[in-house]
Each structure stands twice: as structure tokens, then as C-alpha cells.
Amino acid sequence: MTATAAERTGARTTEAADVITGARERIDTLDDRIIGLIQERMAVSAVIQQARIRSGGRRVNLSREMEVLGHYRDALGKPGTALAMTLLELCRGKI
């Protein structure tokens, strides 16, 4: 049995279900773009780490990471800090 749009979205009207369906499609598109940007960030971070290590430096620059954390916190509030921590872990691995 195929669920109706209203059942799939939790909406109580067809009109609301249509709005929700369209908005979810947009979110899926945005999520794909965000994932692509994160993957690009990971690649750029790897280049930075390699250059730093080749020059005799450490893999991680903690002062730079604090700047990133502050930037995300300032832009997104406390949840931004958690998001930045996840991005940093994805880009440099666990420290």
C-alpha cells in the first residue's frame, strides 16, 4: 500500500503536504551541497596538514582551531561550536 503525501509528511492537508514535500526536496539538495563542501574542506585541510608536517610543524594548529570554533560560535551560537568540533574532527581526525 502506498502512503499518501499527507501521510508521508505528517501534514493534515494536501496543500501543506505539497509545501512540505517541496521544502524537503530543497533541504535534500542543500544537504548534498553541504556534504560536498565538507568533503572539499577535508581535502584542503589535508593539504594544509601535509605542508605543516613537511615543514617540521605539528599536524594540528590549536590556535587556528580556536579561531574556527569562535567563528562558528559567533555565527551560530552554542550549537555552532559543536558543529565546528565535528568539522574539525572530520578534517584532522581525533587528537
C-alpha positions as CSV (number, residue, x, y, z in Angstrom):
1,M,0.0,0.0,0.0
2,T,1.4,3.4,-1.0
3,A,1.2,6.2,1.6
4,T,-0.3,9.5,0.6
5,A,1.7,12.7,0.6
6,A,-0.1,13.8,3.7
7,E,0.8,10.5,5.5
8,R,4.4,10.7,4.4
9,T,4.8,14.3,5.6
10,G,2.6,14.3,8.7
11,A,0.5,17.1,7.2
12,R,-3.2,17.3,7.6
13,T,-4.0,18.9,4.3
14,T,-2.9,18.2,0.7
15,E,-1.7,21.8,0.4
16,A,0.6,21.5,3.5
17,A,1.8,18.2,2.3
18,D,2.8,19.8,-1.1
19,V,4.7,22.6,0.7
20,I,6.5,20.1,3.0
21,T,7.4,17.9,0.1
22,G,8.8,20.8,-1.9
23,A,10.7,22.1,1.1
24,R,12.1,18.6,1.9
25,E,13.4,18.4,-1.7
26,R,15.2,21.7,-1.2
27,I,16.7,20.5,2.1
28,D,17.9,17.3,0.4
29,T,19.6,19.5,-2.3
30,L,21.1,21.7,0.3
31,D,22.4,18.7,2.3
32,D,24.1,17.4,-0.8
33,R,25.8,20.7,-1.3
34,I,26.8,20.9,2.3
35,I,28.3,17.3,2.2
36,G,30.2,18.3,-1.0
37,L,31.6,21.4,0.8
38,I,32.6,19.4,3.8
39,Q,34.5,16.9,1.5
40,E,36.2,19.9,-0.2
41,R,37.1,21.3,3.2
42,M,38.6,17.9,4.2
43,A,40.7,17.9,1.1
44,V,42.0,21.4,1.7
45,S,42.7,20.6,5.4
46,A,44.8,17.6,4.3
47,V,46.9,19.8,2.1
48,I,47.5,22.2,5.0
49,Q,48.4,19.3,7.4
50,Q,50.8,17.8,4.9
51,A,52.6,21.1,4.3
52,R,52.8,21.8,8.0
53,I,54.2,18.3,8.7
54,R,56.7,18.5,5.8
55,S,58.0,21.8,7.2
56,G,58.6,20.2,10.6
57,G,55.4,21.5,12.2
58,R,52.7,19.7,14.1
59,R,49.7,18.1,12.4
60,V,47.3,20.3,14.3
61,N,47.4,24.1,15.0
62,L,45.3,24.6,18.1
63,S,45.2,28.4,17.9
64,R,43.8,28.1,14.4
65,E,41.2,25.6,15.7
66,M,40.2,28.0,18.4
67,E,39.6,30.7,15.7
68,V,37.4,28.3,13.8
69,L,35.4,27.4,16.9
70,G,34.9,31.0,17.7
71,H,33.8,31.8,14.2
72,Y,31.1,29.1,14.2
73,R,30.0,30.0,17.7
74,D,29.7,33.7,16.8
75,A,27.7,32.8,13.7
76,L,25.5,30.0,15.0
77,G,25.6,30.2,18.8
78,K,26.4,27.3,21.1
79,P,25.4,24.6,18.6
80,G,27.8,26.2,16.2
81,T,30.7,25.2,18.5
82,A,29.5,21.5,18.4
83,L,29.2,21.7,14.6
84,A,32.7,23.2,14.3
85,M,34.1,20.5,16.6
86,T,32.6,17.8,14.3
87,L,34.1,19.5,11.2
88,L,37.5,19.8,12.8
89,E,37.4,16.1,13.7
90,L,36.4,15.2,10.2
91,C,39.2,17.3,8.7
92,R,42.0,16.5,11.0
93,G,41.0,13.3,12.9
94,K,40.8,12.9,16.6
95,I,43.6,14.5,18.6
